Every structure is written in structure tokens, then in C-alpha cells.
Amino acid sequence: MNPSVVLQYILPHRFLSRLVLWSTRWTFVPWKNFLIGRIVRSYDVNLDEAAQPDFAAYAHFNAFFTRELKAGARPQAADENAILCPADGRISQLGALDGERILQAKGRHYTATELLANAAAAAAYRDGGFLTVYLSPRDYHRVHMPLAGELLETVHVPGRLFSVAPFAVQSIPRLFARNERLICYFRNEHGPFAVVLVGAMLVSGIEPVWGGVQVPPYASTITHRDWRGHGIRLARGAELGRFTMGSTVIVLLPRAVGRFDTELGAGQSVRVGQRVGLLGCGK
């Protein structure tokens, strides 16, 4: 087995992530400028599109990492029936569920029941569509709505914090169904859909716009929060939340709601707002 994969099993995931949580919020100027500059140079981050292009102006590394973009930097697909990409990054996989099986990588699958930790909830997505987007350290780290929707429920599922980098996705069985994650259930006039924010090694924050920081604290039991009746409605393309450091977003659609574009494929670069599917084509 690859030594990098072996380390994923033996490293103290949560301790390291808490350490990163502290270090990326330290406001000591030489430290935060060193971290930000290192990432900018190593990953060729495009600061020209940031609302604040001067990296030294950020209070700490996390403020830089969750930076806002200039207005118009991510135009939305014009077609009102387009399903929008929720994040900048690369497509890990996309396509149709085989029953309730979701493709993780070549030769590796997990199930919707495992991902959602709920067989009844998973039944709505049987033979539906899925999109998995991986965010690297160079990417914009805010997550946006693929469709307009009303928030119904969130579920915080405990788990590991394996890396979600390609080498780990290709090697660790059922990775996305094993990592800590926040499942967000929505509904609109077309039907239900789910957006899953998956935590990862050194990812010390999942923060939706409606509820503040959800991870950490890291969960020890599954936590459900019912948002029905709270009037939380987000427009298509609106900000849903943000990650600290790189991670993964998974969108699930029932078959009757729509489908993802087969022209897209694993490894392809994508950006917030671009079309990744179409409503009403999955019936």
C-alpha cells in the first residue's frame, strides 16, 4: 500500500485539524503572511479576481482562504433550467446512481444510504444523479446553490477526516461515506435535492450561511436540525456556505428532477455558476 495512504489511517485526524484551526486563525502578521504567501506561490492563486487582492490585508490565513470574489467574477449560466456548479474545483465523478450506488473512483463505490446515513432519505435518490467536486487549496472556497431551494433539514454525521485528495479517493474505500460531513436537504418546485459538504484532513470548518460554524465541534453522534418553517430560502447561485482548506461537495438529485451533463467528466475543471446539468431531463 502507498505510504501516503497508510498515513491516512494512522495519523490523528482531529488533533491535526484542531491544530490547523488554531494556526490558520493566528493574527501574528509574519506568520499569517508567510502562510498566505506560500499558498499563493505554490498553487498559483489568482488574487486578481478577489474582492481584496492584497493578501497582506487579510487578518489571518482563514480570512484569505474563505475570501470573497469581485462582483461578476462567477457569472451564472443564463438558462433558467440549468443546474449550476456549486464550487470551483475539479470534477471527481458525476453521472447516474446505479440503484443507490455512487461511483467514487474507478472500481470503488459507496451507497446513498451510507453517505446520507439514512436508508429512507436515500430512497429518493435511487437511480438519480450525482456530482462530486473536489476543491484544492488554490480554489475559491465558498459553496453556492446549484438550484434555488428552501432548506428543510441538516444532518451532521460523525466520521473520520481522511484526505479527499485524488490519491486518497482512489485508494480508501467508501471515503466520502466515512468522513465527517454536513448534509443539507432542500426542496423547490421541481422536487428535493441534497448538498453534502464533506470534511477532510486539516479541514477545520464547515460553515453554512444560516447556522454559523457546524464543524468543529466534531460530532460523536448524528445530529439532526429541522429548518422547516424557518423561511430559509436561497436563490440559485447564492452562497450556501464555506470550507476551511480544501474539501469536497456532493450534489444528489432525484431522477425526476434533472440530470448532470454527460459531456463533463472526471478531472475536468469547473467553476461556480457554470452549467453542469439540466432540470427536467431525468424522467
N, C-alpha and C positions, 0 to 999 in steps of 0.2 A: 504493500500500500504506500502511496505517496506520503512522504514525511509531513507535508503541509496538511494533508487530510488527517493523519494520526494526531497532530497537534490540536485539531478541531475537537477531538474527543476528550483530550486530557487537560486543556487549558481551563482556568477558572473563569468562565464566560462572564458571569455577573460582576465579579470583582473587577475584572479588566474594564468592563463597561462603566462601572461606577467611577473608576479612576479616570477614564476618558471624560465622563460627565464633569468632573471637577476641573480637569486640566483645560478643557475647552471653554470654560467659563471664567477662567482666571484673567483678570483685567490688567495684570502686570504687563506694561507696554512692550518691553523687549521680548517677552515670551509669546504674547499673542501675535505680534508682528512676525516673529520667526515662524510660528506655525502657519499663519496665513500665507506668508511669502513662499514657504516650502510647498504648499499645496498648489498655489498659483503657478509656480515654475514647473513642478513635477508633472502636473496634469494639464498644463496649458489652458488654464481657466480664462474664459473670455469675460473680462470685467467691463468691457465697453457697453454691454447690454444691462449691467446692473444699475439700479437707481442710484447707488453710491459707488462710483467706480474707483475711489481711492481706498485701497484695502487698509491703510493705516487709520482710517476714520472709524473703523468698526471697534466697538467697545471690547469685544473678545472674539475668539475664534468662532463660537457658535453663532454670534450675530452675523458674521461673514458667511458662514456655511448655509444659513437659512435666509440669505439675502433676498430682498425684493428686486424684481426686474423693472426696467423702464416701461412706462405705458406703451402698449403696442408691440412689445418685444416678442410676444407669442400670439399672433393673430389666430383666430378661430376659423375652422373650416366654415365656408359660407352656407353650405347645405344644412338646413334646419333638421334634417333627418340623419345627419352624420353623428356617429359615436366618436367622441374626441379622446385623444390620448391623454391619460391623466398625469403623466410625468415625463420629464426629459430622461433619456437614457437609451438603453438598447432592449429590444425585444428578446426576452429569454425564450419564451414559446408563446404561441397563440393557436387557436383553432377551435374545434368542437370537442366536447367531452365525449368519451366513449362510455355511454351509460353514465356512471358517475366518476369514471377515471379521468384524471387530468395529467397531461404529459408534462413532466418536469425536465427531462433531458432524454437523449436517445437511450432507450432501454429502461427508463425509470419513470414510474408513475406514482401518483398518490390519489386519494379519492376526495370528492367533495365533502363527504361525511367527516373524513379525517381533518380536512382543512377547516371546516366550519364547526367541528366538534359537536355536530348535531345532525342526526340522520333525517329528521323531519324537515329541517331547513334545507338540507342538501337536495331533497327530492324535487324542489322547484327548479333545480338547475340540471337535472338529468338530460343528457343529450344536448345541452345548451352550449354556450360559447364561453371561452376564457381568454384572457390576455394577461401575460406576465411581463412586467417591465422592470429591469434592473437599473438602479441608479448608482453610478460610480462616483468617486469623490469629486470629479470635475463638474458634475451636473448640478443644475438648479434643483434645490431640494424641497420645493413646495409641491404638494399634490393637489390636483384640480379635479373637478367633477367631469366624468365622461358624458353624463346626461344630467338634465335637471332632475331634482328629486326631493322628496320630503324624507327626512331622517326618521326611521321607525325605531331602531334599536342599535346599540353597540354591544359587542361581546369581547371582553378582554380574556384571551386564552393564555394560560401559562405555558412555558416551554423553555427550550434551550435557546442559545444565541449563537448558533453556527454562523460562520461567514456565508453570505449569499453571493460571493464572487463566483464566476463561471466554474472554476476548478472544483469548488465545493458542491455546486448544483449538479455537476456531472458525476460526483462521487458519493455523496451522502444520501442514502435512501430516504424518501419522504421528507426532505429537508423543510419545505415550507409548512408542512403539517406538524413539524416538531418544534419549530421556533416560536417564541413568544410573538403574539400578534393581536391586532385590534381589528375586529370585523365590524364593518359599518353597513347596515341594511337600509336601503332606500326604496321608495316607490314613486312612480309617476303614472301618467295616464296610459302608458304602454305596458306597465307591469312592474314587478320588483327587479332590483339588481343589487349586487353586493360589491363593495370595495374593501379589500383586505390589505392592511398595512402590516408588513412583516418585519419584525425586529431582526437584528443581526449582531454579530460580534462587533463590539465597540460602538454600537448604535445606542445612545443613551437617552433617546427621547422620541416619542410619537405624540404629537400634539395636534388634535383636531381643533378647528376654529370654534366649535361650540362648547367645548368642555375643558379646555386647558390641557396641561400635560397629563397623559394617560399612562405612559411608560417612560421612566420608572414612576411609581414603585413597580417592581416586578411582581407578577401575580403568583400566588401559590394555589389558588382555586379559580375556576372560571367565574367571571363576574359579568352579569347582565345588567344593562341600564336601558330602561324603556323611555324613549323620547317621544312617543306618540302624544299628541295633544300639546306639545311644546311649540309648535309652529316653526320648526327649523326647516326651512326650505332653501335650497341652494340652487342657483341658476347653473345651467350648462356652462362649463368652463370656469366657474367660480372656485376660489381656493377652498379646499376641503381640510387641509392640514399640512403638517411639515414633519420631516425627519431630521434628526441629528446624525450626521455621517451617512454613508451610502446604505441603501436597503432595497426593498422590492415592493411593488404594488401589484396586486392581482385583482382583476375585474371579472365578475361572473355575471352572465346574462342567461335568463331562461331562453329556450329555443324560440318561443313565440315572440320574444321582444325584438331580437335582431341577431346579426351575425358579425363576426370580425372579418376583415378583408383578407382573402387568401393570397393576395399579391404581396402581403407583408410576410416576413419570415424571420426565423431565429437569427440573432446577431445584427439585425437592422437597426440603425439609429432612428430614434423618434423624438419628437418634441411635443410639449404641452400644446393642445389645441388642434393638432393635425388630425385629419380623419383616419380612424383605424377600423371603422365598421359602419354599418348602416342599419337603421331601425326598420323593422317590419319585413326583413328578408329571411327570417329564420323559420317561418311557419311551414 
